[in-house]
Each structure stands twice: as structure tokens, then as C-alpha cells.
Amino acid sequence: MTPGEHVPDPREAPSPAEDPGEPPAWPAAPEEPAPGEARPGPRSRIRRGLVSAIALAGLVLAGATVVGFLKDGRAGHPPRTPTAPAAGDVRIRVAGTEYCLGERRGTRTGQVHQLPCAAAGLPRYSLAELGGGRWRIVSDHPDSGPGCSGIASGGRIPGAAYEDSGCGDPTRIEAFTLEAYGTPVEGYRIVPVGSATPGSCVTVVGDRSAAWARLAQAPCAPDAAGQLFDFDRED
């Protein structure tokens, strides 16, 4: 070392220009497949994409099926083949539902409602042929005795109640035609014979999805919504 030459102190940190810093980071190279492992090619990627697309389409189709089933109002119930009317004891079911016709226990109005079939049975109903394609719907109430389903005042009042009462009242409509609807048949309309309001059908009115919706005379609808019934035979 010559006189005047600066001896670097080891405690001194190097200047920024002298600090090499971290080595630059570069994008990592793609991993090479292990020996004997096939490299994925275009066909593998296409095949995986096709499987994913098929799985997604299946999920979409299943969802659409469930939504359609719920909209149809038959969730949880398989399609039912309507039962044609025949003389004898019947349970009158609102077609495509698990509701049947009956009265509210403890009342004496005779008003007919739809209620869960498991709770129906008051009164008991039967069909009696009157000839000429006409039927009488006979009711047998444990308190009031035998009677007939009908519409008061000859059907002159739009929206008149469909109710059970004693048979033989000349002011009531007690005869009906039971008309098949749809191809194949979806159910049967209960049509008052000789109603003073032509083109009327017995109809579930109000909230048709709810128990205890009442039945009344209403205009026959083109789609027969709330106007189709099955006549399940009672053993």
C-alpha cells in the first residue's frame, strides 16, 4: 500500500452503485412432463372442454325441468291419469293436484271448498245418472243427511256459490254434464245444466294453490284453469 492510499473499512457498507442487489427474476419456464408422461396436446384440451360443456348442459336441462315441474303445480306428485265419471261413490279431485272437494267441518253453509285429499271425506259424494248425459252429484253429510250439490237461484247470479243442500229444490240447479277436456283427457268440467248464466262451469275461485279456496259458478275458460276434476272411485 502506498502512502495516502485509502484503505476501505470493512464496516462500511458498499455504495448503491457497488451493491449488486438481487438478481433479476424471470418468468419460470413451463414444467417439463416427467419421463414417460405424455404432454397434453390439443385433442386432450378439446376433450376436456367438451366434457365440461356436456356437464353444464345437463345441469341447465335439469334446472329447467325442475322449474317447469314447479310451475305446473304438481311438485312432488307424479302425473295422474284422470278417472272418468261413473255411477257410485267417488272422491272428487281437482285435476292435477292433491286437493279434493268437501265442506268445512263445523259449518252449515254447505259451501264446497278444495282441501287436502287426506283430510277430505265430509260429506261423502256419489254420482247418479239422470239420463241424457246428465248427472246428479249426491252428498251424504253425517249431520245433515243426504243432499245434492248445486247452484242456487238457477245460476242467475254470476259467481253463485257451488254448495251442498237438500235435493229437490226447484230453484237450484242440481243437474250437470261432466265434459271431458283435452286430448288426451286432462280432466272433466262440471257444467250446470240450464244455468241462467250460459257458458258457466263449476270453478275453484280465489287462490287456487291454497287449501279452502271455495267453488262457484264462473265463465268456462278456454284453458279450463281451475275447472277440471277427476272422479276417483271409492271402494
C-alpha positions in Angstrom: 0.0 0.0 0.0 1.4 3.4 -1.0 1.2 6.4 1.2 -2.1 8.2 1.0 -3.9 5.2 -0.4 -7.3 4.8 1.2 -7.8 1.5 3.0 -11.5 0.5 3.0 -13.0 -0.1 6.3 -14.8 -3.5 6.3 -17.6 -1.9 8.4 -18.5 0.5 5.7 -21.4 -0.6 3.5 -20.9 -0.6 -0.2 -22.3 2.4 -2.1 -25.5 1.8 -4.1 -23.6 1.7 -7.2 -21.4 -1.1 -5.9 -24.4 -3.1 -4.4 -25.2 -5.8 -7.0 -28.8 -6.2 -5.4 -31.0 -9.2 -6.1 -30.6 -11.0 -9.4 -33.4 -10.2 -11.8 -36.5 -12.5 -11.7 -37.5 -14.1 -15.0 -40.7 -15.9 -15.8 -40.4 -19.6 -14.9 -40.2 -22.0 -17.7 -43.1 -24.4 -18.0 -42.6 -27.6 -16.2 -41.5 -30.4 -18.3 -43.5 -33.6 -18.1 -41.9 -36.4 -16.1 -40.2 -39.1 -18.1 -42.8 -41.3 -19.7 -45.6 -38.8 -19.1 -47.4 -37.7 -22.3 -47.5 -34.0 -23.0 -51.1 -32.7 -23.2 -52.0 -31.9 -26.7 -54.8 -30.0 -28.5 -57.0 -33.1 -28.6 -56.8 -33.6 -24.8 -57.8 -30.0 -24.2 -60.7 -30.2 -26.6 -61.9 -33.4 -25.0 -61.8 -31.9 -21.5 -63.7 -28.8 -22.8 -66.3 -31.0 -24.4 -66.9 -33.0 -21.2 -67.3 -29.7 -19.2 -69.8 -28.4 -21.8 -71.9 -31.6 -21.7 -71.9 -31.5 -17.9 -73.0 -27.8 -17.9 -75.8 -28.5 -20.4 -77.0 -31.4 -18.2 -77.3 -29.1 -15.2 -79.1 -26.5 -17.2 -81.6 -29.1 -18.5 -82.2 -30.5 -15.0 -82.8 -27.0 -13.7 -85.3 -26.2 -16.4 -87.1 -29.5 -15.8 -87.5 -28.7 -12.1 -88.7 -25.2 -12.8 -91.2 -26.4 -15.3 -92.4 -29.1 -12.8 -92.9 -26.5 -10.1 -94.7 -24.1 -12.4 -97.1 -26.9 -13.4 -98.2 -27.0 -9.8 -97.5 -30.7 -9.4 -94.3 -30.7 -7.4 -93.8 -33.9 -5.6 -96.7 -35.7 -7.4 -96.4 -37.8 -10.5 -98.8 -37.2 -13.4 -102.2 -38.8 -12.7 -104.5 -40.3 -15.3 -107.9 -38.7 -14.9 -110.7 -41.1 -13.8 -113.9 -40.9 -15.9 -117.2 -40.4 -14.1 -119.1 -43.5 -13.3 -122.2 -44.1 -11.0 -121.3 -44.8 -7.4 -119.3 -43.4 -4.6 -116.5 -41.1 -5.7 -113.9 -38.7 -4.3 -113.9 -35.6 -6.5 -110.4 -34.4 -7.0 -109.2 -31.1 -8.5 -107.3 -32.4 -11.6 -103.5 -32.2 -11.3 -103.5 -31.5 -7.6 -103.8 -33.2 -4.2 -107.0 -31.3 -3.4 -110.4 -32.8 -3.2 -113.9 -31.3 -2.7 -115.6 -31.1 0.7 -117.1 -28.8 3.3 -115.6 -27.1 6.3 -116.3 -29.1 9.4 -118.5 -27.4 12.0 -120.3 -25.1 9.5 -123.7 -25.5 8.0 -123.5 -23.2 4.9 -123.0 -26.2 2.5 -120.2 -24.2 0.7 -117.9 -26.5 -1.1 -114.1 -25.9 -0.9 -111.0 -27.6 -2.1 -109.0 -29.2 0.8 -106.2 -31.8 1.0 -107.5 -35.1 0.0 -106.1 -36.7 3.1 -108.5 -34.5 5.1 -111.5 -34.8 2.8 -114.5 -37.0 3.4 -117.1 -34.6 4.7 -119.5 -35.1 3.1 -119.2 -38.3 1.1 -120.1 -37.9 -2.6 -121.5 -40.2 -5.2 -122.6 -39.8 -8.8 -126.1 -40.7 -10.0 -127.0 -40.8 -13.7 -130.1 -38.8 -14.7 -130.1 -39.9 -18.4 -129.2 -37.8 -21.5 -125.6 -37.3 -20.3 -126.7 -35.6 -17.2 -125.5 -36.4 -13.7 -126.5 -35.6 -10.1 -123.7 -35.2 -7.5 -125.2 -36.6 -4.3 -123.8 -35.6 -0.9 -124.1 -37.6 2.3 -123.4 -35.4 5.3 -123.1 -37.1 8.8 -125.2 -34.3 10.4 -127.5 -33.0 7.6 -128.1 -36.3 5.9 -128.4 -36.9 2.1 -128.4 -33.9 -0.2 -127.2 -32.7 -3.6 -124.5 -30.4 -4.8 -125.9 -27.5 -6.8 -126.1 -23.8 -7.6 -128.7 -21.6 -6.1 -131.2 -19.3 -7.9 -131.0 -21.2 -11.1 -127.5 -19.8 -11.7 -128.9 -16.3 -12.3 -126.2 -14.7 -10.1 -122.7 -14.6 -11.6 -120.3 -16.1 -9.2 -123.0 -18.0 -7.3 -121.6 -20.5 -4.8 -121.4 -24.2 -5.5 -122.8 -25.8 -2.4 -124.4 -28.8 -0.9 -128.1 -28.7 0.2 -131.2 -30.7 0.3 -132.3 -32.3 -3.1 -135.4 -31.3 -5.0 -135.3 -27.5 -4.6 -136.8 -26.3 -7.9 -134.9 -23.0 -7.6 -131.5 -24.8 -7.6 -129.5 -26.3 -10.4 -128.9 -29.9 -9.4 -128.1 -31.5 -12.8 -124.7 -31.3 -14.5 -122.9 -32.5 -17.6 -119.4 -33.9 -16.9 -117.5 -32.9 -20.0 -114.1 -34.3 -20.9 -111.4 -31.7 -21.7 -108.1 -32.1 -23.6 -106.6 -34.7 -25.9 -105.5 -36.9 -24.1 -108.1 -36.1 -21.5 -106.8 -33.8 -18.7 -109.9 -33.8 -16.6 -113.7 -33.2 -16.6 -115.6 -30.0 -16.4 -118.7 -29.8 -14.2 -121.2 -27.8 -16.3 -124.6 -26.7 -14.8 -127.5 -27.8 -16.9 -129.9 -24.9 -17.8 -128.0 -22.2 -15.9 -129.4 -18.7 -16.4 -125.8 -17.6 -17.0 -124.8 -19.6 -20.1 -121.3 -20.8 -20.6 -120.7 -21.3 -16.9 -118.6 -24.0 -15.2 -118.0 -25.0 -11.6 -114.7 -23.3 -10.8 -112.2 -23.1 -8.0 -112.1 -19.3 -7.3 -109.6 -17.3 -5.3 -106.2 -18.6 -4.6 -106.2 -22.0 -6.5 -103.0 -23.1 -4.9 -104.4 -22.8 -1.3 -106.5 -25.1 0.8 -110.1 -23.9 1.4 -110.4 -22.0 -1.8 -114.1 -22.1 -2.5 -116.0 -23.3 -5.6 -118.5 -21.2 -7.5 -120.1 -20.8 -10.9 -117.8 -18.9 -13.3 -117.4 -18.5 -17.1 -115.8 -21.6 -18.7 -112.2 -20.6 -19.5 -110.5 -21.6 -22.8 -107.7 -23.2 -20.8 -110.1 -24.7 -18.2 -107.9 -23.3 -15.3 -109.5 -24.4 -12.0 -112.3 -26.1 -13.8 -111.1 -29.7 -14.3 -111.9 -32.6 -11.9 -111.3 -36.3 -11.6 -113.8 -38.7 -10.1 -111.7 -41.2 -8.1 -113.8 -44.3 -7.3 -114.3 -45.1 -3.6 -114.2 -48.8 -2.7 
